[in-house]
Amino acid sequence: MDLTFYDELANKSIVGEEIDDATCQKILANDHFELLPLVNAAYQVRKHFRGREVVIHIINNAQNGHCPEDCHYCAQAKSSQANIEEYGLKSDEEMVEEARQAYAKGAYRYCMVYAGRGASAQRIERLSGLIRKIKAEYPNHEICISTGLVTVQGAIELKSAGLDQLNHNLNTSEAFYPNICTTHTFADRINTLLAARSAGIHLCSGMIVGMGESHQDVIEVAKRLRSLKAESIPVNFLVPIEGNQLSVPQGLTPEFCLRVLCLFRFLNPPAEIRVGAGREGHLRSMEVLALYPASSLFLQGYLNTKGSSNARTLRMIKDAGFEIKSDVHLDDLLACQSEDIATAGFHEAKAVVKDLKDLRPALKV
């Protein structure tokens, strides 16, 4: 493929031209579209909109298990047999302390994740108070909440409290959705995102790749998020958690994962594309290349599984010549790391599930 093609692809994306489905299919599957020129073209788009900055995102699993939904990929689902540490809602004091720890570790955005179908009026009231407490201490840092289905009124109250971003992943395409969940619908998820948008809250929504979906399903999710103008898009790769209904990732080579990230960047040029769960195990030795299409990542693991050590992740960012969006300088963070930088969160066949000290770092356990 002539290198001018890749320049044209980047330029089309930068000026806002939507790439047609045929070209998207080739990005994902055509060997004539070489990987490194493709990654470089995606990087040109990333650099134009996001510079060389990496946004660090830390998740707080505020409530583990006890979920009535049957999302087949999730260890907290009622249908999962995964061996996880279950507990009820953490106290506000614990959540605030974990926010302090997250920001001290370089996080720009702190995400509190609550299991369950949706947010009741009582939960919205409690979350609003918690947001206000955190914002009182850290007014210049962002807060994201993931709490299932949210109504327009609930979104308005959360926005009034100071919520910056609401997470609610589409996870897959509308057509494929019944294959991964039966207790709620794709439309339910869209309606939650529209409720957040109507309240003026930024949208965080992405997908999980490797659940048996087609390339067209991947394209449709990327384009639906483009139509929603999602500000933050986590691209996750199915993590192999024993006991889940979906525990065997399908088709996830390092090259394909990078092609997916490039596609999401071309179709959502100004967005904060996050290389999400599964990056360590599925990208393997090519993990650092994800930072060229993506501009964000998770530190300190994921909802129920460990990731790379903080030291290894921060060193990867530093070695690739990127910076972090934080009040704490990257060099200062690296200087105080004592972890083994070779530690990884899972191998291809099996994820490493978090224990209680990982899930509740503010407690003395």
Secondary structure, 3 states (H helix, E strand, C coil): CCHHHHHHHHHHHHCCCCCCHHHHHHHHHCCCCCHHHHHHHHHHHHHHHHCCEEEEEEEEEEEECCCCCCCCCCCCCCCCCCCCCCECCCCHHHHHHHHHHHHHCCCCEEEEEECCCECCHHHHHHHHHHHHHHHHHCCCCEEEEECCECCHHHHHHHHHHCCCEEECCCECCCCCHHHCCCCCCHHHHHHHHHHHHHCCCEEECCEEECCCCCHHHHHHHHHHHHHHCCCEEEEEECCCCCCCCCCCCCCCCHHHHHHHHHHHHHHCCCCEEEECCCHHHHHHHHHHHHHCCCCEEECCCCCCECCCCHHHHHHHHHHCCCEECCCCCHHHHHHCCCCCCCCCCECCCCECECCHHHHCCCCCC
